[in-house]
Amino acid sequence: MVHRGSPGSGSDLVGFDINKMESSEYFIAAPRRRAGRNRTVETLAGPGLRCSAFLLDYILTLLIPAVTLVLGVYIKRRWMAPVAATAIVTVGYLATAALIFINYIYFYVRHGQSFGKRFIGLRVVRTDGQPIDYKTAVLRHIAGYPLSLFFFGLGILWMLWDGKKQGWHDKLAKTIVVRD
């Protein structure tokens, strides 16, 4: 924008030539406005972004059992307390199961995103544009992912050549992944 006097005044950059600036003007670079872009049309997420989000979710999911297993082995060997070590590992597994439910079911229903998808900027919606419900989230994650992985991951790779970038788990649950 070009400002004269107070920083709040100015005009759009349409037709502006930086070489014809007067000495009393200064130039502030601002993001360009995308003319005519409809915000209701959502962009489908590509496999790279989806893989990145899944990797973040996977790391988060494995963090709890990794820490509790290391702690359990340490307690078992150093303190010679196998019962305490088993209890810590069991609590770790239960916490992991709770995290999986919260991240893959509850967050999807509540926000349309897992932790990884939120960090990357993706959202899962039904093909009719509505947010997903518990039935859809369970169908997508509990039935869809194992089915997609069963045939050597072909159901996951399916998004590479599918027009809507849907894997089998998406097709089964009638969902798409869009940029948020």
Buried (B, 14 or more C-beta within 10 A) or exposed (E): BBBEEEEEEBEEBEEEEEEEEEEEEEEEEEEEEEEEEEEEEBEBBBBEBBBBBBEBBEEBBEEBBEEBBEBBEEBBEEEEBEEBBEEBBEEBBEBBEEBBBBBBBBBBBEBBBBBBBBBBEBBBBBEEEEBBEEEBBBBBBEEBBEBBBEEEEEBBBBBEEBEEBBBBBBBBBBBBBBEB
